Amino acid sequence: MVFERKMLTNGDPDDEEEEEEDMVDPLETIRSKCEQTEHCVHLKERLETCEARVGARSSTEEECTEELFDFLHARDHCVAHKLFHNVK
């Protein structure tokens, strides 16, 4: 009887888990938007071109580290300007 009252007053514990699943991380949303900006699209294309070139060779010392860092820097720069407007 006490358990049933708790269920009625507190709600079903499974409902809380479902609410958490519906939450969207604002960082991921902003990153997706920033990746679509002209500057980030250009740098992402350079990264993908480099990855394709390196993947096509059987043995190479080339890595795409510079292209990766350039893309991440540009994306994070964009995110930094937009993220804190969404934080409450």
N, C-alpha and C positions, 0 to 999 in steps of 0.2 A: 504494500500500500504506500509506504514512504517512497519507494523507488518510482512508482507511478506518478506521485505528486511532483517529484523532482523532474521527471520527464516533461510534465505539463508546464511547470514553471520555468525550467531552464531550457527546454527545447531538446531536440534530438542532437546528440554529439556529432552525428554524421553531417548535419546541416552546416556546422562550422567548417568542416573540411571542404565541403563543396564551395563555400564562399571564398576560401583561400585559393582554390584552384582558379577562380574567375579573375583574381587579381592579376594585373599586367604590370610588369616592371617598367617604369617610365624610362629607365636608362636604355633598355632594349628598343623601345619605341623610338626614342630620339636617335639612337644609333642607326636604325633603319632609315629614318628620314634623312639623316646626314649623309649616309652612303649614297643617296640619290642626287646629291648636289653635283653640279658640274665638275668641280675640282676633284671630289672624291671618286666620281665615275671615271675620270681620266686616269687617276692613280691606280684604281682597281683594275682597269684595262691593262695598264703597264705591268702590274703584278701578275695577272692571268697570262699575259704574253710571255713573261719570264718563266712562269711555272710550266707552260706548255713547251717552251724551248728546252728547259732543263729536263723535263720528263721525256722528251723525244730522244735524248742522247743516252747512250748506254753507260758512258763514263765521262764525267765532267767535274771540274772543281768549282764551277759557277754555282752560286746560291742566289736566292732572291731576297736576301735579308734587307738590302737597301730599299727595294721596292715595297717590301712588307712594312718596314718602319715608316716610310714616306706615307703610305696609305693610312696606317694606324694613327700617325701624328695628325694628319689632316682631318680624319674622322673625329678624333678626340678633341681637337681644337674646336671643331664645330659643336660637338656635344657640350663642351665646357661652357659655351656661351648660352646654351639653351636649357641645360639641365636644372639649374638652380631656380629658374622661374617656375618650375613645376613642383618643387619641394615645398612642403608646408610645415 
